C-alpha cells in the first residue's frame, strides 16, 4: 500500500508546527497538516487583510522538513503584526473583535444554492478528498463557482483548510465575487471576519 506522507502507518493524519515568517519577522506558528504550505501562508495573509493579490509577493517558499513558510512582500507589514507571534492551534481560531462583527454590513451577493445543489456539492467534495478518505479526521474546504468545484484543500484544522483553499485561489489570481466556500467544519465568527 502506497501511503500519503501526511498520514502515518495507521492512517492517522499528521499535525506539525509550521512557522510563518513574513519580511523576516516571525508572524505565527500553524498547527497543521504539513502539505500545500505555500497556499496556507498566502491564504492566511489574504484572510488577515495583509495582502490583496499575488503581485504583492516578492518571494514565497515553504519546506515541511524545515517546518517553515517564508514570504517576502513588496510592502511593510501592518503595525499590529509586528508585536506578537501567535500560535494557531488546529482546534481553534483567534479572538473576536466584536466591533468588526457589528460593522460587517450586509452580504449583497446574488449567489444562491438550493438544498439539492448543496447535497451534490457535498458529495463531490467528499468524493474528491484524499486524506479524509484515508483518515476521516480532517476538514475539507472547497471553492465553488456555480456548480463547479474549482479548488479543494484538506487539513486537521478547519481554519487552515479555509486558508489553504483561499491561498490556492489567490495564487491563481481568482476573484471571489462569483464564488462560494463550502466547508466540512463549522463556520466560526473569526472565519467570517
N, C-alpha and C positions, 0 to 999 in steps of 0.2 A: 504494500500500500504506500503510495507516494503521499507524504504529509506536507501540509502547508506550514511554512516557517512561523506562522503566527499561532500555531497550536502545538501542544506537546504530545507525547505518545498516547495519552489518554483522551486526546481531543478536548482538552481544556484550553480555552483561549488565553494567550499570554497577555500580561499587562506589565508595562515598563515605564519608568520615569523618563521622559524626554524633555530636555531643556531647550527653550526657545530663546535665542539671542538675536536682538534686533539693533542694528547700528552699534554693535559691540557692547550692548547693555543687556544683562540677563533680565528677561521680562517675566517668564513664567516657566513652570515645570508641569507638563501634562502627565497624568497617569492614563496611559492609553495603549491601544493595540498598536504595536510598532510597524505600521505599514502606511503608505501614502502620506508620509510625514510632510512633504512639501505642501501638499494640499491642506493639511491640518494647520500649518503655520500661516499660510496665506488666508485661509478661511477665518482663522482666529483674528488676524489683523483687520480683515474686512468687517467682520461682525463687531469688532470693538471700535469701528469708525476711525481706524488709524490709516487705512488705505482705501481707495475707491476703485482703482483699476490696476492692471498688471504693469503698466508703464512706470509705476512708482517704484518698482523693484529693480535694483541695480544688480543684486546677487541673491540667489536662492539655492541653498544646498542643505541636504539632510543625510544623516547616516545613523541607521538604527544600531549599528555596532558601537558607535561612539555616543549613542543616546542624545543626539543633538540636531537641532534645526538652526541654521544660521541664515539671517536675512539682512541685507543692506538696502536701505531705502534712499531715494534721492531727495529726502527731506528729513527734518528733525522729528524726533518723537514728541508727542504731546507731553506737557509737564507732568500730568498725573501718572504717566507710565514710567517716570524716572525715579520715583520714590521707593517703591516696594516691589520685591519679587514675590509673585504668588505661586502657590502650588495648587493646581486644579485637580482634585480627586475625580475619578471617573464616576463616582456615585452622586456628585452634586455640582452645582454651578456656583455662581457668585452671589454676593449680597445684592439686594434690590434697592434701587433708587426710586423711592415712591413718587417723587416729583416727576421723573421721566414717565412713569406709568400714567400719571394723571394727564400729562401733556402729549400723549401719543397721538391723539386725533383719530379720525375715522379712516378705515380702510376703504378706499374708493375703487377697488378693483372690480372689473366686470367678470372676472373668472367665477365660474360656478361648476360644481360637480354634483351628481346625484348619487344615491346610495349604491346603485348598480355599478357605476363607474368606480366608486371607492373600493368596492369588493374586487373588481377586476384589477385595479391598480395594486391592491394589497397582495393579491395572488401573484401578479407579475413581479412585484418587488421581492417577495419572499422566495419565489421560484428562481430569481436571478442571483440570490446570495451564494456565497461560498462558505464563509466562516460560520454563519448562522446555521446552515445545513449540517455542518460537522459538529458544532458545539451546542447550539440552541441558547448560547449565553452571551450574545452580543445584540446591540441595537443596529438597525439599518435605517438609512435615510436616503431618499431619492429626490431628485429634482425632476419635475414633470412639466411638460408643455402639452397642453390639450390632453390627449390620451396617450402620449408617448413618454416613456421613462428615458430621460436623457442621461442622467448620472446616478450612480448608486455607490454608497460607501457604508462600511461596517466598522464598529468599534465597541469596546466594552462600555464606553461612556456615551450616553445619548448626546451630550453637548459636543463631544469630539466627532461623532458621526455627522452632526449638522455642520460643524466647522469644516470637516473634510469635504463634504459634498459641495458646500458653498465655495471653498477654495478651488476645487476642481473646475467649477463653472467660471469663477473669476479668472483663472489662468487661461481659460478658453475665450475670455472676453465676452461672456454671455451677459445679456441684460435680463433683469429679473421681473420686469413689469408684467410679462405674459406667462410667468412660470409659477409653480407652487411647490412647496416642500411637503413631502409625505414621509412620515417617520413612525417607527415602531414604538418609540418612547413617548412618555407624557410630555407635554409642552409646558415648561415652567415659565414664569414671568421673565426671568433673566434671558431665556432663549427668545422670547418675543421681542424684548428690547434689542 
